[in-house]
Every structure is written in C-alpha cells, then in structure tokens.
C-alpha cells in the first residue's frame, strides 16, 4: 500500500460518496434493515446551539497574539445544575457537526448523567480555521496544527465555559472522543487532569506509533475481517492484485479495467495502476472500520455487516483475471453505491475534496506518524514495507515539513502510561485500529474494554436494536465508570467545603 | 515596589557583586565563621563532564526544523548500573554550572542512591542559546523561550541519555530543582510522569500566580524575617522610605544621599528616587532569600544569618532622616560589601549585566506572570498595588509581547493538582517564596516539607555543620522518599519481566 492511502486511512470517513446504479440484491437488503433497525427506537433529537470562542493561534509562543474563532456546539436539554456533569467531545479531524451527529452515545446518556453536551471543533477543521482560506497555504500557516495546540484549545474552552455558564463552575467534566478524537480525549486526561475527571477514548490507537506495535497489525485485522465474513473472500482480494498487474501489462488492459470498474476517469498510464490499487486497498480498510451490525450512514449509506455483503461477490478466487475483477467491481460497488447515486467510481476523490483530508495529511507528516506495512502473507494486501525515509521525503515535498516519529511517544508516554488514572480505552475487535489500541487493563483505573463484534468506535454510536450484546455491555460499563468519576468528584468537592 | 524590581526578584541570584571598603566588624565576623562552617566537613569534589545535545528550537511546530546546542553536565562517579538511579536537575534561569555548584545536596546523596547526576541547562540561559547572540534580539527570536519548550528539552534529553548511555535505559530518573527550577521539576513530573518517577521541587512557588495566593504574601514574609532578626529592624526600614522622600525633596538631597549611600552613579533627577527605592527593596528581598545559617557565597559572600547582621545597624528607627539613612547604608553594605571589594554601590547593575536577567524579564512578561503587592502595614515596604494593565503595557514596550496571566494555571493545574503523584514540595519558612509554595500535604504522594529555619532552597545546598536540625530532617525525609520511588520503580520493572 502506497503512502497516499496510508495518509487517508482515518480520513476515509470524510470522503463524500460517489454514484452508480445499485444492484437490486442490495436494494432488497437495504429495505429489510430499514424496516427494523432504523425504526426500532425513537431517535433522540439532536438539538444543539452553535457557539464560537476566540482562541490564541499560538498557545505556546508570544510572538504572535493573533486569535481565531473556534466553533463548538452545546446541547443542554438534560443538563442539571444540581449534581450534573459536562460531557466534552474532543473533536477530531473534521467538521464538528458531523461528529456530533455520529456520537449518539453522548445523546443517549445525557439524561442519566444530567449532562451538558459540548462538542469542540478541532482547529484547522470544519469552520475553525486559524487563517481562513489561507490555513493550508504553506508550512508557516500550518505551523499551529498540532495535538498540543488542539488540547490547549480544549483546556481554554473548558475554563471559559466554567467561568461563563452559571452553574457549570463546580461540575465534573468528562472527555470523550473516537478514533483520533479518542487519542485526544485520553491525552487530554493525561495532560490536563485538573480539567477533566476522566476520559472515554473509543477506538483510539494511541500505540500505532514508532516501535510500539508491529506495523502489519492493522492490515492483518482488516484481512481477518474479510476472511471471517465469507468463504474465500480475503483470498479473492489477495489474488486480485496480481490479476490487476497482469491485465494492465497488456495494451488494452487499462482501458478494459477502467470500463469494468466504472471509473470516472480512465486509467491512462502505468502509474495509475498503483493509484488504483491504493484506492481499492483503502476501500477494504474503510469497510473494516465501518463494518457495523446494522444499516448505517456514517461515511455513506451501507448495509448491515457490509463486509458480508461484499464477500457475497468474492466467493470464488479460482476464476479468470477478468472475472475476478468484475467480482471486485461488484464488491467495491457495495461500498460506493449502496445509495444508487453513483454514476461512476472516482479513485482520487478521497484525496483532495475536503479540508479535513488536507489537515490530516499534514498531521501524519508531522506528529501523527503511524507506521503501516503489509506482507501479503499475514494479510491480503500486496507487500509494502514501512519506509520512513521515503515517507519523510514525500512529506517534505508535499508540505515542506519533516515528520518527527519519536515525538508522540516522548510527549504522551508511549506504553508507559500507568501513572495516569480514569481513562477507559474501548476497542472493537474487528476494527483494524484496535491493533494500535489499549486492549488490556493497565491499572484498575486505566481500563480496556474490548467489544468482539465492534467496528470503529461502535460504542460511541447511538443505541440500535441490532447492537450486539457486547456493545450494550461495553456502554453500560462505560456509564458505570463515568458515574463513579462524577460521584468521586462531588465527594471530594464536599470534602473541600 | 515598581515593576523593574519585581521582574528581578528571582534573578537577584545572578547579580554580580559590587565593591567598597568592608567595615572591620564584618571582617571579624567573617573570619569567625570561616574558621568553623567552611572547614567543618570535607567538601565533596564536584567533578563533572560537559556535554551538548542538539535540540529542536521548536518542539511544538514544524515550520522550522532548526536546532541548537543545549548544554548539560554529567557526574557519574558514584553511579552504578546495577540498582542505580539518575538525578536530573531541571535547570532554571541561569548558567547551569552555577546551579550545579550550588546544589550540593545532589552531590551529597549521589553515593547513597548510586546516582548519576545530570544538570540540564535551560534554553536561553548560559550557553544554551537557540540563536546565539541574537537570541534576545526581538520577540521573534524569543518566541521559543517558554516552560513548555524547556520541559520538552528535558524530555528529549532524558530519552537520549537512556538510549545512548549503556546501563541507563532501565533506571529510574528523579527530577530535582530549586526556585523556578523547582517549578520545572514539579511540572515535569506532572506532564511527563513516564520519564521521571518523582520530583523534588524545592522552594518552588507554583502558586505565585493569578488568584492563587494574596499578592502581598511575599513582602509580608520578607518583613517578618527582618522583624524577627533584630529589634526595630523592620520598623527602621519602613520609616526609611519617607526619610528618602523627605531628603530628596530638598535641593541638595539627591547629592547628599548619593554620597551617604556610596552610589557609583549619583542620583540626578527625581525619577532616580524610585529606582533607588526599588533597588533597596530588592536588596531586602534578596537578603530574605539567602538568609542562610552559615557564611555563604551564593549571590556573593555573606555572613551567617545575614539579616541579623543587617539588623545590627537598624536598631533605632527614632533618629533623624540622615542618621537613619546612614544606618541603611551600613545595612546595605553588609549585603553588597562583605567581601570588601566594592568601591561603590551600583543601583542599576542587577538589571542589565546578565543574559539570565534578560531571559527572565521576558519570561515574567509572557508566562511567568507573578502578581506582587505591598501595603506598608502588613509589610515594611511602600504601598504598591498589583496593576496588571501597567505591567502589561510595560512588557509590550520592552519586549513587544503581552503577558498571559491565566496560562500557567490553565496549563499546570493551579491549585487542582491532586491527581498527580510523587512530588515533594519543600519550602523554607523564612523564604519569601514559600508564600506561593505548597506547604501542606495534598495527598500521601504529593508531600509538603516545611523547614522553619530555611531560606530559599536551603535543603538543596551542600550539607553544612551549621545546618539547623530541621533541614537535616527535611533532607533525610526527601532521601527516604526518593529511595522509595526508586524501589517502587525496580519492583514494577521486575513485575513486567
């Protein structure tokens, strides 16, 4: 897998959908699930108000005193001044409204915890752009896009809310986040324990960094998901790479493949082949992340257990190259065209259409250096070693910066985090990011919750009738711990007064 | 007290001495103490090697990838690979060799803890200048002088030492520091608990910030020191300010006073009067800090219990203005001329002669905003309220930056630090900085040690025959805790393997 797709793994969520005719079989599946899962419980109305706070562009330097507007959302329908709490979503690499809408768990527990919900947008994403349209112009403007600055924004925001909202001052705050937002939630509790009583870090791969986990673990989990979702499924994909290579060696191969895969822009030169493979790999990776047990609309509309649906098309690896790739198209089409809106498949759209993608690309080129590799044996992908030098050179070309792979472990402790307290690390076992996550208790207040049937931060999603029992248990455990943190907070408050 | 002197309180240590004939009485006192305290125990030979590490100028931004050389010292005479430890001095606002030479406690306990001693120089001080001679040129060059950058330097250095010194990898590190260095030691444990098992923060006024302690507490303690060191001593000083005002209202007053105080540069205009008062105030403050029980040479040579010696000249407040100020001169002369080298007293030298002073002035104008005030009732100084607006305007004039008084409490937790562990806060009760220090246990691993007869970080100084029993007890308690941290570290290491 090439560098481009590695940069985009987390960002896949942000990719807008494409549009081709939907296979009738899928439509049927769709309506089946709609009639049950979507209607099984009354939806919690997500009503929030939108606010802005002036933040220093640079919390860590005084040469510039510039400020920018950070956006945040507040929902206080169930908030109680008396004995209440504040659930604070540490926003990640995208529009905060989108994260807000996809974090139903917070909405579901608001009443029980008498909680005010706050969703804070991460700087350089959504509307929170330090230099407006120039924010991504060059490394000088991007200089303030770091985890440390983002955490400092959160700290200032919490202090501001406590100061300005009557009744909020003496309330416990809990940080919550998923994926990169989960890392931020955990790191926020580590670095600012005076501001949050605990953190729920869902699907937060805080160990997907230098020398902490094998670089191949991610693709291995993706592969396992496909292997378990249908007979010969991962094997079909494993064989597809050589099939693509063989086909595109021939003169007419690029044209044939472009037609067979309904690509919006035909492949024209040999280097397009690697781009195509990267894009297909990314699709399988994304599917592994959003392999939810019910019809969902996170990235775009997908059926329940989408990998199972994909694997229906990939039962037979022992077919001709053209046949195999026609099957691959059907499989891709599940992901890109469940809605039936896609006219063709666009292999480059994910890379450039969103500010989020730009910001995240920069972050992976600076602090968030996550080594990935594949070997084609333990996984179904083509072998790619992790080549830091090449990665670094590419980063310098693209952004004019050099990644510092040892910084995150130095700053946030790597595997040596046992002196911290009150963090829950939850991971879905089928989520490839669980490979870089904390999946075993570290101490009795640094807890790991593993959800066997869980994809990427399933526990943060709204309750659903098709939720496996394991995620219900996970959520109930999470709520129990959060209640304990809140109780402990009020107990120590009473002791002080 | 005006802003200038406030900025220099901590830096007084860095002031080079002046030179006037020594009164014979003091010479006698001097030789008396030399014959006992200085010779009472064999001096520990302070042999260290000097090293440099390349550090990023900006740990928190990627636009610049520039590096600079940070200096550090290593003394490993007593270090043992087997069961040993690393004592890491978190350097503060000055030349690291000077701190090394004045932190005898580390040398005294090296053998018992089988410890390697490391003294790390703080960026922008001593030789560790990010932009060489241009480091203090303007706010652009000074932009990287922050506590966060300094702590990051320490983190990188510790990781580097563990990686490169054979046998150091699996050893516990303890952070130690005094004064601002003590704050850094405590903050380092709070922010990087994965790198140090604990911290000894001696005379670290981590609460001398916005809204945490009364702004007058500092000057009140200074006054108490003088009040208790001789009859009418603080009262004489309290009356001296009006005496100066009355004298200098007259035409010849400035000239007379310049002569009486042996000033190197005569006072010529009315605004010199405030400068003079600030300088005298600062002298009393400095004396309160270095009021050690034995002859010492920290800032410059001083007798044992120097305030007592000073107060011998200030027994009678009910004298004429000229008489009172001649007594004040005798008192000042104890501080500025115990060595007998001073030819005159220089009231502006402390402000400009040292790079350290520049750096610290900038730091107080950015992060290290410590409110001070006096009222002339609870203290012996002229009333001065804390005027943030004026302070901020002065900072902008001098450095082109605006102070952010709420930042340190936001970053380091203010009074809400109970979730951290393994920090000892030691304070001398006669040290004015104890007013902003932690003087009561917070939890059973966040401990306060108070040394009733202790001046500024007396416990960090080399053992001395004249040490009061309370500092011996403090040191022994500190060593006991450090040994426990080391023991716990090795126990958990064994558990892991």
Boltz contact constraints between the chains, C-beta under 6 A:
constraints:
  - contact:
      token1: [A, 60]
      token2: [B, 60]
      max_distance: 6.0
  - contact:
      token1: [A, 60]
      token2: [B, 146]
      max_distance: 6.0
  - contact:
      token1: [A, 60]
      token2: [B, 148]
      max_distance: 6.0
  - contact:
      token1: [A, 61]
      token2: [B, 143]
      max_distance: 6.0
  - contact:
      token1: [A, 62]
      token2: [B, 366]
      max_distance: 6.0
  - contact:
      token1: [A, 62]
      token2: [B, 401]
      max_distance: 6.0
  - contact:
      token1: [A, 63]
      token2: [B, 139]
      max_distance: 6.0
  - contact:
      token1: [A, 63]
      token2: [B, 140]
      max_distance: 6.0
  - contact:
      token1: [A, 63]
      token2: [B, 143]
      max_distance: 6.0
  - contact:
      token1: [A, 65]
      token2: [B, 402]
      max_distance: 6.0
  - contact:
      token1: [A, 139]
      token2: [B, 63]
      max_distance: 6.0
  - contact:
      token1: [A, 140]
      token2: [B, 63]
      max_distance: 6.0
  - contact:
      token1: [A, 143]
      token2: [B, 61]
      max_distance: 6.0
  - contact:
      token1: [A, 143]
      token2: [B, 63]
      max_distance: 6.0
  - contact:
      token1: [A, 146]
      token2: [B, 60]
      max_distance: 6.0
  - contact:
      token1: [A, 148]
      token2: [B, 60]
      max_distance: 6.0
  - contact:
      token1: [A, 155]
      token2: [B, 410]
      max_distance: 6.0
  - contact:
      token1: [A, 159]
      token2: [B, 410]
      max_distance: 6.0
  - contact:
      token1: [A, 193]
      token2: [B, 419]
      max_distance: 6.0
  - contact:
      token1: [A, 194]
      token2: [B, 413]
      max_distance: 6.0
  - contact:
      token1: [A, 194]
      token2: [B, 416]
      max_distance: 6.0
  - contact:
      token1: [A, 366]
      token2: [B, 62]
      max_distance: 6.0
  - contact:
      token1: [A, 401]
      token2: [B, 62]
      max_distance: 6.0
  - contact:
      token1: [A, 402]
      token2: [B, 65]
      max_distance: 6.0
  - contact:
      token1: [A, 410]
      token2: [B, 155]
      max_distance: 6.0
  - contact:
      token1: [A, 410]
      token2: [B, 159]
      max_distance: 6.0
  - contact:
      token1: [A, 413]
      token2: [B, 194]
      max_distance: 6.0
  - contact:
      token1: [A, 416]
      token2: [B, 194]
      max_distance: 6.0
  - contact:
      token1: [A, 419]
      token2: [B, 193]
      max_distance: 6.0
